[in-house]
Amino acid sequence: GASFGRRGFGYVAALTILVILAGAAGMLSFENETGGIKTYGDALWWTAMMITTIGSDYFPQTAEGRLLCFFLALYGFAVFGYVTASLATFFVGRDAQNKEAELAGAADFKLLHEEISLLREEVKLLRRQREG
């Protein structure tokens, strides 16, 4: 909860609900005369499907409806990216706090540490041979 709170997840969720409600009202007013979207419920369903990138069988007929559809699709892609990034940072953060979880690249760091240790030993051996 704290991880999502820091990233403003609640604000994005509230904004998304507002965008869906306003987008549905806009689609109903733009597309009502074409006969494609007849009720606010249909407009809500269409807008929600557009934002979730699932899409719908209906395509706007008016220029205003198409423009609104374009902006709803852009918003949907942006929110999808935001939610994906928030979830990824949440899980990465959980792994970072768990001392037993292997972090990404931890095996590589271990191998590099071993290689550096071996190189130090070789340098010490070469110094002894040169001095002695």
C-alpha positions in Angstrom: 0.0 0.0 0.0 2.8 2.4 0.9 4.6 1.7 -2.4 1.5 2.5 -4.4 0.8 5.5 -2.3 4.2 7.0 -3.0 3.6 6.6 -6.7 0.1 8.2 -6.6 -1.7 5.1 -7.6 -5.0 6.3 -6.0 -4.9 9.6 -7.9 -4.4 7.7 -11.2 -7.3 5.3 -10.4 -9.6 8.3 -9.5 -8.5 10.1 -12.6 -9.2 7.0 -14.7 -12.7 6.7 -13.3 -13.3 10.4 -14.1 -12.0 10.0 -17.6 -14.3 7.0 -18.2 -17.3 8.8 -16.9 -16.6 12.0 -18.9 -15.5 10.0 -22.0 -18.8 8.1 -21.9 -20.8 11.3 -21.7 -18.8 12.7 -24.6 -19.2 9.6 -26.7 -23.0 9.5 -26.0 -23.4 13.1 -27.0 -21.2 12.8 -30.2 -22.4 9.4 -31.4 -26.1 9.3 -30.2 -27.3 10.7 -33.5 -25.5 8.1 -35.6 -27.3 5.3 -33.8 -24.2 3.5 -32.7 -24.3 4.4 -29.0 -27.8 4.8 -27.7 -27.5 4.8 -23.9 -25.1 6.0 -21.3 -24.6 2.4 -20.2 -23.4 1.5 -23.7 -21.2 4.5 -23.7 -19.7 3.5 -20.4 -19.0 0.0 -21.7 -17.5 1.3 -24.9 -15.2 3.8 -23.1 -14.1 1.2 -20.5 -13.2 -1.2 -23.3 -11.3 1.5 -25.2 -9.3 2.5 -22.1 -8.4 -1.1 -21.3 -7.3 -1.5 -24.9 -9.7 -4.4 -25.5 -11.7 -2.4 -28.0 -15.2 -2.8 -29.2 -17.2 -3.7 -32.3 -18.3 -0.1 -32.6 -16.2 2.6 -34.3 -17.1 6.2 -33.9 -18.7 7.8 -37.0 -18.3 11.5 -36.2 -15.1 13.5 -36.2 -15.5 14.5 -32.6 -16.1 10.9 -31.6 -13.0 9.7 -33.4 -10.9 12.4 -31.8 -12.3 11.5 -28.4 -11.6 7.8 -29.2 -8.0 8.7 -30.1 -7.4 10.5 -26.8 -9.1 7.8 -24.8 -6.8 5.2 -26.4 -3.7 7.3 -25.7 -4.8 7.7 -22.1 -5.4 3.9 -21.9 -1.9 3.2 -23.1 -0.3 5.7 -20.7 -2.2 4.3 -17.7 -1.4 0.7 -18.7 2.3 1.6 -18.8 2.0 3.4 -15.4 0.2 0.4 -13.8 2.8 -2.0 -15.2 5.7 0.1 -14.0 4.1 0.4 -10.5 3.6 -3.3 -10.2 7.1 -4.0 -11.4 8.7 -1.6 -8.9 6.5 -3.0 -6.1 7.8 -6.5 -6.8 11.4 -5.4 -7.2 11.1 -3.5 -4.0 9.8 -6.5 -2.2 12.7 -8.6 -3.5 15.2 -5.9 -2.4 13.9 -6.0 1.1 14.0 -9.8 1.4 17.5 -10.8 2.4 17.1 -14.3 1.0 15.8 -13.2 -2.5 18.3 -13.2 -5.2 18.5 -9.7 -6.8 18.8 -9.3 -10.5 22.4 -9.8 -11.5 23.4 -11.0 -8.0 25.1 -14.1 -9.4 27.1 -11.9 -11.8 28.2 -9.7 -8.9 29.3 -12.8 -6.9 31.4 -14.0 -9.9 33.0 -10.6 -10.3 33.8 -10.5 -6.6 35.5 -13.9 -6.8 37.4 -12.8 -9.9 38.6 -9.6 -8.1 39.7 -11.7 -5.1 41.7 -14.0 -7.4 43.3 -11.0 -9.1 44.3 -9.6 -5.7 46.0 -12.8 -4.7 47.9 -12.9 -8.0 49.0 -9.3 -7.5 50.3 -10.1 -4.0 52.1 -13.2 -5.3 53.8 -11.2 -8.1 54.9 -8.5 -5.6 56.4 -11.1 -3.3 58.3 -12.6 -6.2 59.6 -9.3 -7.4 60.7 -8.2 -3.8 62.1 -11.5 -2.8 
